[in-house]
Amino acid sequence: MKSLYIIAICLLCCGSVSAQQGISDLLGQLGRATGDSQKIAAYKKIIVYYSTTNPDSENYYGKMAIQYTIDRKYRLGEALITAQLAVIDENQGQVNIGEKRARYALGIFRELNYLQGVGEMLHNLGSLEAGKGNFDVAMKLFYSALKVYDTVTDYHGLMMVYMNMGNLYMAHGDKENAWKYLLKAKETSKLTPLCDASIFLYNNLGVMKDMQGDKDTALKIFINNLALSDKPEFVNSHTECLDYLGEYYRENNNPILAATYLEKGLKTARENRLPEMEANMLMEIARLKEKDFPDSAIQYLRSAAKICEQISSKTFLAMAYSQIAEIYKQQGDYKSALEATEKKLKLTDSIYNIEKTREITAIGSEFEFEKSRERISELEALSMENAIERNTSLIFAAVIIFALAIVGFFYQKTINLNRKLKVREKELEENNSMKDKLFSIIGHDLRSPLAKIPDILHIYDDPETTAEEKEFMFSHLKEHTKASLETLDKLLYWGNSLMKGIHLNQANIDPKPFIKANTELKKIKAEEKQITITDHTPGDLKIFADPSHFDFVIRNLLANALKYTFAGGNIDINADSKTQPGFVVFSVADNGTGIAEENLGKIFSPIVSTEGTAMEKGTGIGLMLCKEFVVNNGGKIWVESMEGKGAVFYFSLKRGV
């Protein structure tokens, strides 16, 4: 069977979130959370949810959670969120960033003497070192994790470390030690409630039996695990059990049963929104079809690769391209095999660059050899057919044809080069335009608050500055810092959308939880300015849009209204599903400063922003992104305002079912 060691190392350190929970429920939990621990627990679930659906939103909520812990001086929460982000980074192939985060979290856990966290991070770092092939370093970290878990009597942690140690020995061909530690993990699992990790362990025991040649026992273990995991709370391990059974029957020449289990596993993964398992199932089905139906197998693999790109799973993506290349090689299509191999190599670590460069060279050589052999055969046949009839005129004609072919070749090459040059010129223009906008914003809005910080600090350090003045200075310093951070966040969000493009993940959603969650997030700011926020939107409303885009638009329009509303003012949020057929028109209205008539036409352009009623700074990037998100979701956004009488921002989105 395939090596399960890599999967175990990658997955077992990661916490899980129910696949049945939607983002609306999770945002609702965040809005209802009162204490710090509840907030952090809600943030962790949201981060895990977005890690497989929208990396930009995962990054946004990760930064929001970290900022929350820093503002609250909640060091344990900072470490818990950092540890969660480290696991996600590692699963997405960003190993170096994940390792740095894990070590940072480990430092905080040790500082706080939070042994549970210390054990988890030691286990995490051991898994990383194992993935790099550093056997000795990984084992030392695993033994350290065992000591910590033993101290806090964490049987679940002990079971997972024993299992990964067994997997590590299995990967190195040491069956005796592999079996020894897997049995220790099994004994420890009896002291813990049944969970996904327990069932995964039992599957490893089945794999070990299969490696030892005891296929009947291996099959019994897999079938028993399938029955054990047939519960809603074990959907992850149940899907994996279907995978193992499908693979078992495939390798034992029973394609009918293999297809039955793999198709059922694919359906389960899709129904429960398990994209990584869905990609794995597609790859296994491709293995089943690659011999008799290679074209169909390639389609399955391309579907798997598309999913891997969406969830940033570089490990599985590289495996998919490797499998595609192998099928093309078997078909003799060395050019396509070369392209697939090159894509795979871009995803792999630089440690293996020498070996993989040889792999490219080998495929390229086969491709060139095949072309040369075909050309030689053609020339030999032509020579035999024309040996007797060859004469001066034919030679002359051949020379002319050859010359024309060369001219045509270079002409076509010139056309292709010109076409590529035009594309590059367009890309360069777009990049220069983006660069100019970024530098303009940096010079216009980011540099201004940052430039004031040294002056404020200089006055703060002056011995003659009174305590009251220092408190005033500190308040201003805090505002400038927040303004700079908010500007930088929007710059990064904007730059990312320009470089990567805006990706849609539309669905039928309930907008009420998003509005409520963002109202709660802005509650402190509203209380500071004594502003009343009232949500008039119906509770039974449905829209069809990208959840993260709708969340961004509501959050920014609400922040904008708070910025320009005077103390004691009002903000009203409404939704109208009758004015525009097929659409819901949302509005965010305030009774603040309003917008000058000359600015109305350019309000959604960057670098069009004025100070708020409490001297708040801005860039206009938020409104620009709001427009891009609304338009990409098939809607429109506009504003109505009179200077001194407030403003009403409207945006329309498709009505949901």
C-alpha positions in Angstrom: 0.0 0.0 0.0 1.0 3.6 -0.3 3.2 5.2 2.4 0.9 6.6 5.1 3.8 8.1 7.0 3.6 11.4 5.2 -0.2 11.7 5.8 0.2 10.9 9.4 3.0 13.5 10.0 1.0 16.2 8.2 -2.4 15.6 9.7 -2.2 14.4 13.2 -1.0 17.6 14.8 -3.9 19.5 13.5 -7.1 20.2 15.4 -10.4 19.7 13.6 -13.7 21.6 13.0 -16.9 19.9 12.2 -17.4 19.9 8.4 -21.1 20.5 9.0 -20.6 23.9 10.7 -21.0 26.8 8.2 -19.3 30.2 8.4 -22.6 31.8 9.5 -22.7 29.6 12.6 -19.0 30.2 13.4 -19.3 34.0 13.0 -22.4 33.8 15.2 -20.3 32.0 17.9 -17.7 34.7 17.6 -20.3 37.4 18.1 -21.8 35.7 21.1 -18.5 34.9 22.8 -17.9 36.9 26.0 -14.7 35.8 27.7 -11.2 35.7 26.1 -11.1 31.9 26.0 -14.4 31.7 24.2 -13.3 34.4 21.7 -10.1 32.5 21.0 -11.9 29.2 20.6 -14.3 30.8 18.1 -11.4 32.4 16.2 -9.6 29.0 15.9 -12.7 27.4 14.4 -13.1 30.2 11.8 -9.4 30.1 10.9 -9.6 26.3 10.4 -12.8 26.7 8.3 -11.2 29.3 6.0 -7.9 27.4 5.7 -9.5 25.0 3.2 -11.9 27.5 1.5 -10.4 31.0 1.4 -6.7 31.6 2.5 -7.2 35.4 2.3 -10.0 35.3 4.9 -8.0 32.8 7.0 -5.1 35.3 7.0 -7.5 38.2 7.8 -9.1 36.4 10.8 -5.7 35.1 12.0 -4.4 38.7 12.2 -7.6 39.9 13.8 -7.3 37.1 16.5 -3.6 37.9 17.1 -4.4 41.6 17.4 -7.2 40.8 19.9 -4.8 38.8 22.1 -2.2 41.6 22.0 -4.8 44.3 22.9 -6.1 42.1 25.7 -2.5 41.1 26.8 -3.7 37.5 26.6 -0.4 35.7 26.1 -1.9 32.2 26.2 -4.4 33.1 23.5 -1.7 34.5 21.3 0.2 31.2 21.6 -2.9 29.1 20.9 -3.7 31.1 17.8 -0.1 31.1 16.6 0.1 27.3 17.1 -3.1 26.9 15.0 -1.7 29.1 12.2 1.6 27.1 12.3 -0.3 23.8 11.7 -2.2 25.3 8.8 1.0 26.8 7.3 2.7 23.4 7.4 -0.3 21.6 5.8 -0.3 24.2 3.0 3.4 23.6 2.3 4.7 26.8 4.0 7.0 24.7 6.2 9.5 27.5 7.1 6.8 29.9 8.2 5.0 27.1 10.1 8.2 26.1 11.9 8.9 29.7 13.0 5.4 30.1 14.3 5.6 26.7 16.2 8.8 27.7 17.9 7.4 31.1 18.8 4.3 29.5 20.3 6.6 27.0 22.1 8.5 29.9 23.7 5.3 31.4 25.1 3.9 28.1 26.4 7.2 27.5 28.2 7.2 31.0 29.6 3.6 30.4 30.9 4.5 26.9 32.0 1.5 25.6 29.9 2.7 22.0 29.6 -0.1 20.9 27.3 1.0 23.5 24.7 4.6 22.6 25.2 3.9 18.9 24.4 1.9 19.8 21.3 4.6 22.1 19.9 7.4 19.6 20.6 5.2 16.9 18.8 4.6 19.4 15.9 8.3 20.3 15.5 9.2 16.6 15.6 6.7 15.9 12.8 8.3 18.7 10.8 11.8 17.3 11.2 10.5 13.9 10.3 9.0 15.3 7.1 12.5 16.8 6.3 14.1 13.4 6.8 15.9 14.4 10.0 15.3 11.1 11.8 17.5 11.7 14.9 16.2 15.2 15.5 12.6 14.1 15.1 13.0 11.2 17.5 14.6 13.5 20.2 11.6 15.9 19.9 9.2 13.0 20.0 10.8 11.7 23.2 10.7 15.2 24.8 7.0 15.4 23.9 6.4 12.0 25.5 7.9 13.2 28.8 5.7 16.3 28.8 2.5 14.3 27.9 3.4 11.8 30.6 3.7 14.6 33.2 0.3 16.0 32.4 -1.2 12.5 31.9 -2.4 13.2 28.4 -3.1 9.8 27.0 -4.4 11.2 23.7 -1.1 13.0 23.2 0.9 10.0 24.1 -1.0 7.8 21.6 -0.4 10.3 18.8 3.4 10.5 19.5 3.7 6.7 19.7 1.8 6.4 16.5 4.1 9.0 14.7 7.2 7.2 16.0 5.9 4.0 14.6 5.2 5.6 11.3 8.7 7.1 11.2 10.3 3.7 11.8 7.9 2.2 9.2 9.1 4.8 6.7 12.7 3.8 7.3 11.9 0.1 6.9 12.4 -0.8 10.5 9.4 -3.1 10.9 10.3 -4.4 14.4 10.4 -0.9 16.0 7.5 0.3 13.9 5.3 -2.6 15.2 6.6 -2.0 18.8 5.5 1.7 18.9 2.3 1.2 17.0 1.3 -1.4 19.7 2.2 1.1 22.4 -0.1 3.6 20.7 -2.8 0.9 20.6 -2.5 0.2 24.3 -2.6 3.9 25.1 -5.6 4.4 22.9 -7.6 2.1 25.3 -7.3 4.9 27.9 -8.9 7.5 25.7 -12.4 7.9 24.1 -12.7 6.7 20.5 -11.8 9.5 18.1 -10.5 10.1 14.5 -6.9 9.7 15.6 -7.7 6.3 17.2 -9.2 5.0 14.0 -6.3 6.3 12.0 -4.0 4.4 14.4 -5.9 1.2 13.8 -5.6 1.7 10.0 -1.8 2.0 10.4 -1.9 -1.4 12.2 -3.7 -2.7 9.1 -1.0 -1.2 6.8 1.7 -2.8 9.0 0.0 -6.2 8.7 -0.2 -5.8 5.0 3.5 -5.0 4.8 4.2 -8.1 6.8 2.3 -10.2 4.2 -0.7 -10.9 6.5 -3.3 -9.6 4.1 -6.3 -11.4 5.6 -5.7 -9.7 9.0 -5.1 -6.4 7.3 -8.5 -6.6 5.5 -10.3 -7.5 8.7 -8.8 -4.5 10.4 -9.8 -2.1 7.6 -13.4 -3.5 7.5 -13.7 -3.3 11.4 -12.4 0.3 11.3 -15.0 1.2 8.6 -17.8 0.0 11.0 -16.2 1.8 14.0 -16.1 5.1 12.1 -19.6 4.9 10.7 -20.8 7.8 12.9 -21.3 11.5 12.0 -18.6 12.6 14.4 -16.0 10.4 12.7 -16.6 11.5 9.1 -12.9 12.2 8.6 -11.6 8.8 9.6 -14.6 7.1 7.9 -13.6 8.7 4.6 -10.0 7.5 5.2 -11.2 4.0 5.9 -13.0 3.9 2.6 -9.8 5.1 1.0 -7.7 2.3 2.6 -10.2 -0.4 1.5 -10.3 1.0 -2.0 -6.5 0.9 -2.2 -6.3 -2.5 -0.6 -8.6 -4.0 -3.3 -6.9 -2.1 -6.1 -3.5 -3.5 -5.1 -5.0 -7.0 -4.7 -6.5 -7.0 -8.2 -10.1 -6.5 -7.4 -11.0 -3.3 -9.4 -14.8 -3.6 -8.9 -14.6 -3.5 -5.1 -11.9 -0.9 -5.2 -14.0 1.4 -7.4 -17.0 0.8 -5.0 -15.2 2.0 -1.9 -13.3 4.8 -3.6 -16.5 6.2 -5.3 -18.3 6.1 -1.9 -15.3 7.8 -0.3 -15.4 10.5 -3.0 -19.1 11.1 -2.4 -18.6 11.3 1.4 -15.7 13.7 1.1 -17.8 16.0 -1.2 -20.9 15.9 1.0 -18.9 16.8 4.1 -16.7 19.4 2.5 -13.4 17.6 3.0 -11.4 19.0 0.0 -8.1 17.3 0.9 -9.7 13.9 1.2 -11.7 14.6 -2.0 -8.4 15.3 -3.9 -6.9 12.1 -2.4 -9.9 10.0 -3.5 -9.7 11.4 -7.1 -6.0 10.5 -7.2 -6.8 6.9 -6.0 -9.5 6.5 -8.6 -7.0 7.8 -11.2 -4.6 5.0 -10.1 -7.4 2.5 -10.7 -8.1 3.8 -14.2 -4.6 4.7 -15.4 -3.9 1.4 -17.1 -7.1 0.8 -19.1 -8.5 4.4 -19.2 -5.5 6.8 -19.1 -7.4 9.8 -20.5 -10.1 9.4 -17.8 -7.4 9.0 -15.2 -5.8 12.3 -16.2 -9.2 14.1 -15.9 -9.5 12.8 -12.4 -6.0 14.0 -11.6 -6.6 17.4 -13.0 -9.7 17.7 -10.9 -7.6 16.8 -7.8 -4.9 19.3 -8.8 -7.5 22.1 -9.0 -8.8 21.3 -5.5 -5.2 21.2 -4.2 -4.5 24.6 -5.7 -7.7 26.0 -4.0 -6.7 24.8 -0.6 -2.9 25.5 -1.1 -2.0 21.8 -0.5 1.4 21.7 -2.2 2.2 18.2 -1.1 -0.8 16.6 -2.7 -0.6 18.9 -5.7 3.0 17.7 -6.4 1.8 14.1 -6.1 -1.0 14.8 -8.6 1.4 16.3 -11.2 3.8 13.4 -10.6 1.0 10.9 -11.4 -0.1 12.8 -14.5 3.5 12.8 -15.8 3.8 9.1 -15.3 0.6 8.4 -17.3 1.9 10.6 -20.1 5.2 8.8 -20.1 3.4 5.4 -20.4 1.5 6.8 -23.4 4.7 8.0 -25.0 3.6 11.7 -24.8 6.9 12.9 -23.4 6.2 16.6 -24.1 3.1 16.5 -21.8 5.0 14.4 -19.3 7.8 17.0 -19.3 5.3 19.9 -18.6 3.6 18.0 -15.7 7.0 17.1 -14.2 8.1 20.8 -14.4 5.0 21.8 -12.5 5.7 19.2 -9.9 9.3 20.3 -9.5 8.2 23.9 -8.8 6.4 22.7 -5.8 9.1 20.5 -4.2 11.8 21.5 -1.8 15.2 22.8 -3.1 16.9 19.9 -1.2 15.8 17.6 -4.0 16.5 19.9 -6.9 19.5 17.9 -8.2 17.6 14.6 -8.4 14.5 16.3 -9.9 16.5 18.2 -12.5 17.8 14.8 -13.6 14.2 13.6 -13.9 13.4 16.5 -16.2 16.5 15.9 -18.2 15.6 12.2 -18.6 12.1 12.9 -19.8 13.4 15.7 -22.1 16.0 13.3 -23.5 13.3 10.6 -24.1 11.2 13.2 -25.8 14.0 14.4 -28.1 15.1 10.8 -28.8 11.6 9.9 -29.8 11.4 12.9 -32.1 14.8 12.1 -33.7 13.9 8.4 -34.2 10.7 9.3 -35.9 12.5 11.8 -38.1 15.2 9.3 -39.1 12.5 6.7 -40.0 10.8 9.3 -42.3 14.1 10.2 -44.0 15.0 6.6 -44.6 11.6 5.8 -46.1 11.9 8.9 -48.3 15.4 7.9 -49.4 14.3 4.4 -50.4 11.3 5.6 -52.4 13.2 8.3 -54.3 16.7 6.6 -54.7 16.2 5.8 -58.4 14.2 9.0 -59.3 16.4 11.5 -57.5 17.7 14.1 -59.9 18.9 17.7 -60.0 15.4 19.2 -60.3 14.2 17.3 -57.2 17.2 18.3 -55.3 16.6 21.9 -56.3 12.9 21.7 -55.3 13.9 20.1 -52.0 16.3 23.0 -51.3 13.6 25.5 -52.1 11.1 23.7 -49.9 13.7 23.5 -47.1 14.4 27.2 -47.4 10.7 28.1 -47.3 10.3 25.9 -44.3 13.1 27.7 -42.5 11.7 31.1 -43.5 8.2 30.0 -42.4 9.6 28.7 -39.1 11.4 31.9 -38.3 8.4 33.9 -39.4 6.1 32.0 -37.1 8.7 32.2 -34.3 8.8 36.0 -34.8 5.0 36.2 -34.6 5.0 34.2 -31.4 7.8 36.3 -29.9 5.9 39.5 -30.8 2.7 38.1 -29.3 4.6 37.2 -26.1 6.2 40.6 -26.1 2.8 42.4 -26.2 1.6 40.2 -23.3 4.7 41.1 -21.3 4.3 44.8 -22.1 0.7 44.7 -20.9 1.8 42.9 -17.7 4.5 45.4 -17.2 2.1 48.3 -17.6 -0.3 46.8 -15.1 2.6 46.1 -12.6 3.9 49.7 -13.0 0.4 51.0 -12.5 0.0 48.9 -9.3 3.4 50.0 -8.1 2.6 53.7 -8.7 -0.7 53.4 -6.8 1.0 51.5 -3.9 3.8 54.1 -3.6 1.3 57.0 -3.8 -0.7 55.5 -1.0 2.5 54.7 1.0 3.7 58.3 0.6 0.3 59.9 1.0 -1.3 58.0 3.9 1.0 55.5 5.4 4.1 57.7 5.8 2.1 60.5 7.4 1.1 58.8 10.7 4.4 56.9 10.8 6.4 60.2 10.4 4.6 61.7 13.5 5.5 58.8 15.8 9.2 59.9 16.4 8.1 63.5 17.2 5.5 62.1 19.7 8.1 59.8 21.3 10.5 62.7 21.6 8.0 64.9 23.5 7.0 61.9 25.6 10.6 61.3 26.7 11.1 65.0 27.6 11.6 65.3 31.4 9.3 68.4 31.5 6.4 66.5 30.0 3.7 66.0 32.7 1.9 62.7 33.4 -1.3 64.1 31.9 0.6 65.2 28.8 2.2 61.8 28.5 -1.2 60.1 28.7 -2.4 62.4 25.9 0.7 61.6 23.9 0.3 57.9 24.4 -3.3 58.1 23.3 -2.2 59.9 20.1 0.6 57.3 19.5 -1.9 54.5 19.8 -4.2 56.1 17.3 -1.4 56.7 14.8 -0.2 53.1 15.2 -3.8 51.8 14.7 -4.2 54.0 11.6 -0.9 52.8 10.2 -1.8 49.1 10.8 -5.2 49.5 9.3 -3.7 51.2 6.2 -1.1 48.5 5.8 -3.7 45.7 6.1 -5.8 47.2 3.4 -2.7 47.7 1.2 -1.8 44.1 1.6 -5.3 43.0 0.9 -5.5 45.2 -2.2 -2.1 44.2 -3.5 -2.9 40.5 -3.0 -6.2 40.9 -5.0 -4.3 42.7 -7.8 -1.6 40.1 -8.1 -3.7 36.9 -7.5 -7.1 38.1 -8.8 -10.4 38.0 -6.9 -11.6 34.4 -6.5 -15.3 33.8 -6.0 -16.7 31.1 -3.7 -20.4 32.0 -4.0 -23.1 30.3 -1.9 -26.6 30.8 -0.5 -26.0 32.6 2.8 -27.9 34.2 5.6 -26.5 37.8 5.9 -27.9 38.4 9.4 -25.0 36.6 11.3 -22.4 38.5 9.3 -24.0 41.9 10.1 -24.5 40.9 13.8 -20.8 39.7 14.1 -19.4 42.9 12.6 -21.7 45.1 14.7 -20.3 43.3 17.8 -16.8 43.8 16.5 -17.4 47.6 16.2 -19.2 47.8 19.5 -16.3 49.3 21.4 -15.6 52.0 18.7 -19.3 52.9 18.7 -19.4 53.2 22.4 -16.4 55.5 22.4 -18.2 57.9 20.1 -21.6 57.3 21.7 -23.0 56.2 18.4 -26.1 53.9 18.1 -26.0 51.2 15.5 -29.4 49.7 14.5 -29.8 46.6 12.3 -33.2 46.6 10.5 -32.5 43.7 8.2 -35.1 40.9 8.1 -34.0 37.6 9.8 -35.3 35.4 7.0 -33.3 37.0 4.2 -31.0 34.9 1.8 -28.4 36.1 -0.7 -26.2 34.4 -3.2 -22.6 35.7 -2.8 -19.1 34.9 -1.5 -19.4 34.9 2.3 -16.0 36.5 2.9 -16.6 39.2 0.3 -20.0 40.1 1.9 -18.3 40.1 5.4 -15.6 42.5 4.1 -18.1 44.9 2.5 -20.3 45.1 5.6 -17.3 45.5 7.9 -15.8 48.4 5.8 -19.1 50.3 5.2 -19.8 50.0 9.0 -16.3 51.2 9.8 -16.7 54.1 7.3 -20.0 55.2 8.9 -18.5 55.1 12.4 -15.6 57.2 11.1 -17.7 60.0 9.7 -20.6 60.1 12.3 -20.5 62.7 15.1 -20.6 61.7 18.7 -24.2 60.8 19.7 -25.1 60.0 16.1 -27.0 57.1 14.6 -26.2 54.4 12.0 -28.9 52.3 10.4 -28.5 49.1 8.4 -31.3 48.1 6.1 -32.1 45.5 3.4 -34.7 45.8 0.7 -35.7 42.7 -1.4 -38.6 44.3 -3.3 -37.1 47.3 -5.2 -34.9 45.4 -7.6 -36.3 42.0 -8.8 -33.9 39.2 -8.1 -31.7 41.3 -5.9 -31.4 42.4 -2.3 -30.4 46.1 -1.8 -28.5 46.7 1.4 -27.9 50.2 2.8 -25.7 51.6 5.6 -26.9 55.1 6.5 -25.4 57.7 8.9 -26.2 61.2 10.0 -22.5 62.3 9.9 -20.5 64.8 7.9 -21.7 63.7 4.5 -19.7 63.9 1.2 -18.9 67.0 -0.8 -20.5 67.0 -4.2 -17.2 67.2 -6.0 -16.1 63.9 -4.3 -19.2 61.8 -5.0 -18.0 60.8 -8.4 -14.6 59.5 -7.2 -15.5 58.1 -3.8 -14.7 54.5 -4.8 -11.2 55.4 -6.1 -8.1 55.0 -3.9 -6.5 58.0 -2.3 -9.9 59.7 -2.0 -10.4 60.0 1.8 -10.9 62.7 4.4 -10.5 62.8 8.2 -13.2 61.4 10.3 -15.1 63.2 13.1 -12.5 62.1 15.6 -9.6 62.9 13.2 -9.4 59.3 12.0 -7.3 58.7 8.9 -8.1 56.6 5.8 -6.9 55.7 2.3 -10.1 55.0 0.3 -8.8 51.5 -0.4 -11.6 49.9 1.6 -14.3 51.5 -0.5 -12.4 50.6 -3.7 -12.2 46.9 -2.6 -15.9 47.0 -1.6 -16.8 48.0 -5.2 -14.6 45.3 -6.7 -16.1 42.6 -4.5 -19.7 43.7 -5.1 -19.2 44.0 -8.9 -17.5 40.6 -9.0 -20.5 39.1 -7.2 -22.8 40.4 -9.9 -24.1 43.5 -8.0 -23.7 47.3 -7.9 -22.6 49.8 -5.2 -23.4 53.5 -5.0 -23.8 56.4 -2.5 -26.2 59.2 -1.9 -25.1 62.1 0.3 -25.3 65.8 1.0 -22.5 67.5 2.8 -23.3 68.0 6.5 -26.4 65.7 6.4 -24.9 62.3 6.4 -24.5 59.6 3.7 -26.2 56.4 2.6 -24.1 53.7 1.0 -26.2 51.2 -1.1 -25.1 47.8 -2.6 -27.0 45.1 -4.3 -26.4 41.4 -4.4 -28.3 38.5 -5.9 -31.2 37.1 -3.9 -30.6 33.6 -2.5 -32.8 30.6 -2.7 
